[in-house]
Amino acid sequence: MPIYEYECNKCENIFEVSMSMKDREDKTIVCPKCKSGNVAQLFYGVKVNINKRSMINNNLGGCCGGTGCS
């Protein structure tokens, strides 16, 4: 089940909610601290590595896996 992160616009509390995508569309999310429904979902970039070799190359620094660019 996906975990969504929200920030309350009233008290600035940041919290996570685990729910299905359908529940996310149907339910009103409220801050667990102040009970306000004035919340905003937080979005973060996600890095995904397809395989172990690409992860190693990406961590070598520089372009082209640290071998220089053509």
MDAnalysis code that builds the backbone (N, CA, C; Angstrom):
import MDAnalysis as mda
import numpy as np

u = mda.Universe.empty(210, n_residues=70, atom_resindex=np.repeat(np.arange(70), 3), trajectory=True)
u.add_TopologyAttr("name", ["N", "CA", "C"] * 70)
u.add_TopologyAttr("resid", np.arange(1, 71))
u.add_TopologyAttr("resname", ["MET", "PRO", "ILE", "TYR", "GLU", "TYR", "GLU", "CYS", "ASN", "LYS", "CYS", "GLU", "ASN", "ILE", "PHE", "GLU", "VAL", "SER", "MET", "SER", "MET", "LYS", "ASP", "ARG", "GLU", "ASP", "LYS", "THR", "ILE", "VAL", "CYS", "PRO", "LYS", "CYS", "LYS", "SER", "GLY", "ASN", "VAL", "ALA", "GLN", "LEU", "PHE", "TYR", "GLY", "VAL", "LYS", "VAL", "ASN", "ILE", "ASN", "LYS", "ARG", "SER", "MET", "ILE", "ASN", "ASN", "ASN", "LEU", "GLY", "GLY", "CYS", "CYS", "GLY", "GLY", "THR", "GLY", "CYS", "SER"])
u.atoms.positions = np.array([
    [0.845, -1.167, 0.000],
    [0.000, 0.000, 0.000],
    [0.899, 1.241, 0.000],
    [0.606, 2.205, -0.860],
    [1.428, 3.416, -0.938],
    [1.375, 4.246, 0.346],
    [2.457, 4.951, 0.607],
    [2.531, 5.880, 1.735],
    [2.625, 7.285, 1.150],
    [1.746, 8.154, 1.585],
    [1.705, 9.536, 1.114],
    [2.128, 10.450, 2.249],
    [2.870, 11.498, 1.914],
    [3.326, 12.435, 2.928],
    [2.612, 13.771, 2.711],
    [2.132, 14.332, 3.815],
    [1.379, 15.577, 3.771],
    [1.962, 16.589, 4.757],
    [1.679, 17.868, 4.481],
    [2.011, 18.929, 5.425],
    [0.738, 19.710, 5.703],
    [0.486, 19.963, 6.980],
    [-0.682, 20.732, 7.380],
    [-0.388, 22.209, 7.130],
    [-1.301, 22.874, 6.440],
    [-1.135, 24.303, 6.161],
    [-1.447, 25.167, 7.378],
    [-2.081, 24.588, 8.387],
    [-2.431, 25.343, 9.590],
    [-1.319, 25.270, 10.643],
    [-0.874, 24.063, 11.011],
    [0.115, 23.925, 12.090],
    [1.499, 23.508, 11.586],
    [1.634, 23.283, 10.262],
    [2.890, 22.915, 9.610],
    [3.412, 21.531, 10.017],
    [2.550, 20.705, 10.579],
    [2.912, 19.334, 10.924],
    [3.082, 18.521, 9.641],
    [4.143, 17.735, 9.568],
    [4.358, 16.835, 8.434],
    [4.055, 15.423, 8.916],
    [3.232, 14.707, 8.144],
    [2.813, 13.373, 8.554],
    [2.624, 12.478, 7.341],
    [2.627, 11.171, 7.592],
    [2.448, 10.172, 6.541],
    [1.116, 9.465, 6.719],
    [0.541, 9.073, 5.584],
    [-0.701, 8.309, 5.587],
    [-0.529, 7.146, 4.619],
    [-0.794, 5.932, 5.097],
    [-0.741, 4.752, 4.254],
    [-2.170, 4.401, 3.850],
    [-2.424, 4.415, 2.539],
    [-3.778, 4.116, 2.047],
    [-3.713, 3.734, 0.583],
    [-4.757, 3.085, 0.127],
    [-4.831, 2.703, -1.279],
    [-5.045, 3.957, -2.128],
    [-4.775, 3.833, -3.418],
    [-4.976, 4.972, -4.319],
    [-6.450, 5.360, -4.368],
    [-7.346, 4.380, -4.296],
    [-8.779, 4.677, -4.311],
    [-9.180, 5.456, -3.062],
    [-8.680, 5.013, -1.891],
    [-8.991, 5.729, -0.654],
    [-8.462, 7.162, -0.708],
    [-7.302, 7.344, -1.330],
    [-6.715, 8.682, -1.427],
    [-7.629, 9.617, -2.202],
    [-8.294, 9.090, -3.229],
    [-9.213, 9.898, -4.030],
    [-10.515, 10.181, -3.284],
    [-10.973, 9.223, -2.475],
    [-12.292, 9.310, -1.850],
    [-12.301, 9.956, -0.469],
    [-11.190, 9.883, 0.263],
    [-11.182, 10.337, 1.654],
    [-10.619, 11.749, 1.800],
    [-11.102, 12.451, 2.810],
    [-10.539, 13.737, 3.184],
    [-9.426, 13.470, 4.187],
    [-8.257, 13.996, 3.910],
    [-7.102, 13.800, 4.789],
    [-7.105, 14.923, 5.822],
    [-6.948, 14.536, 7.088],
    [-6.887, 15.530, 8.158],
    [-5.588, 15.380, 8.929],
    [-5.097, 16.485, 9.424],
    [-3.877, 16.498, 10.217],
    [-4.132, 15.784, 11.542],
    [-3.274, 14.827, 11.908],
    [-3.476, 14.117, 13.177],
    [-3.187, 14.997, 14.401],
    [-2.476, 16.091, 14.212],
    [-2.106, 16.954, 15.330],
    [-3.213, 17.974, 15.655],
    [-3.678, 18.714, 14.636],
    [-4.656, 19.782, 14.899],
    [-6.031, 19.496, 14.299],
    [-6.159, 18.380, 13.579],
    [-7.429, 17.932, 12.975],
    [-7.908, 18.823, 11.831],
    [-7.036, 19.674, 11.288],
    [-7.400, 20.515, 10.159],
    [-7.433, 19.686, 8.881],
    [-8.360, 20.001, 8.005],
    [-8.425, 19.359, 6.698],
    [-7.666, 20.147, 5.644],
    [-6.991, 21.222, 6.059],
    [-6.241, 22.083, 5.149],
    [-4.810, 21.553, 5.041],
    [-4.642, 20.490, 4.249],
    [-3.342, 19.843, 4.112],
    [-2.934, 19.807, 2.643],
    [-1.631, 19.702, 2.423],
    [-1.096, 19.618, 1.060],
    [-0.181, 18.409, 0.971],
    [-0.319, 17.667, -0.112],
    [0.549, 16.515, -0.307],
    [1.933, 17.000, -0.704],
    [2.954, 16.366, -0.136],
    [4.341, 16.682, -0.472],
    [4.813, 15.726, -1.554],
    [5.574, 16.238, -2.494],
    [6.091, 15.420, -3.582],
    [7.606, 15.518, -3.591],
    [8.255, 14.382, -3.744],
    [9.702, 14.311, -3.804],
    [10.105, 13.558, -5.057],
    [11.249, 13.915, -5.616],
    [11.793, 13.172, -6.738],
    [12.261, 11.810, -6.258],
    [12.196, 10.833, -7.128],
    [12.590, 9.478, -6.776],
    [13.671, 9.034, -7.746],
    [14.755, 8.499, -7.223],
    [15.809, 7.954, -8.063],
    [15.627, 6.449, -8.122],
    [15.592, 5.922, -9.331],
    [15.417, 4.492, -9.521],
    [16.590, 3.975, -10.338],
    [17.244, 2.939, -9.843],
    [18.316, 2.288, -10.579],
    [17.805, 0.974, -11.128],
    [18.018, 0.769, -12.415],
    [17.497, -0.417, -13.072],
    [18.298, -1.655, -12.694],
    [19.606, -1.512, -12.609],
    [20.417, -2.665, -12.224],
    [21.624, -2.201, -11.412],
    [22.314, -3.151, -10.836],
    [23.428, -2.830, -9.946],
    [24.552, -2.119, -10.696],
    [24.850, -2.517, -11.918],
    [25.931, -1.903, -12.699],
    [25.651, -0.424, -12.950],
    [24.423, -0.071, -13.314],
    [24.116, 1.338, -13.569],
    [24.244, 2.146, -12.288],
    [23.924, 1.539, -11.134],
    [24.053, 2.235, -9.865],
    [25.528, 2.515, -9.568],
    [26.396, 1.548, -9.833],
    [27.830, 1.742, -9.606],
    [28.360, 2.831, -10.530],
    [28.003, 2.788, -11.803],
    [28.469, 3.798, -12.754],
    [27.976, 5.184, -12.389],
    [26.759, 5.282, -11.922],
    [26.205, 6.589, -11.561],
    [26.904, 7.183, -10.353],
    [27.505, 6.367, -9.519],
    [28.157, 6.870, -8.318],
    [29.638, 7.176, -8.521],
    [30.175, 6.949, -9.722],
    [31.586, 7.206, -9.960],
    [31.882, 8.682, -10.168],
    [30.891, 9.447, -10.479],
    [31.088, 10.878, -10.689],
    [31.439, 11.151, -12.147],
    [31.269, 12.377, -12.547],
    [31.541, 12.754, -13.926],
    [30.523, 12.150, -14.865],
    [30.613, 12.501, -16.106],
    [29.675, 11.934, -17.063],
    [30.188, 10.595, -17.565],
    [29.338, 9.818, -18.148],
    [29.685, 8.505, -18.704],
    [30.304, 7.586, -17.672],
    [29.831, 7.626, -16.436],
    [30.313, 6.720, -15.415],
    [31.740, 6.998, -14.984],
    [32.207, 8.224, -15.094],
    [33.552, 8.576, -14.673],
    [34.621, 8.310, -15.719],
    [34.211, 7.921, -16.946],
    [35.187, 7.609, -17.993],
    [35.403, 8.775, -18.933],
    [34.733, 9.871, -18.720],
    [34.849, 11.018, -19.630],
    [33.788, 10.958, -20.704],
    [33.536, 12.057, -21.323],
    [32.501, 12.116, -22.367],
    [33.150, 12.219, -23.738],
    [32.448, 11.676, -24.732],
    [32.971, 11.778, -26.085],
    [32.391, 12.973, -26.784],
])
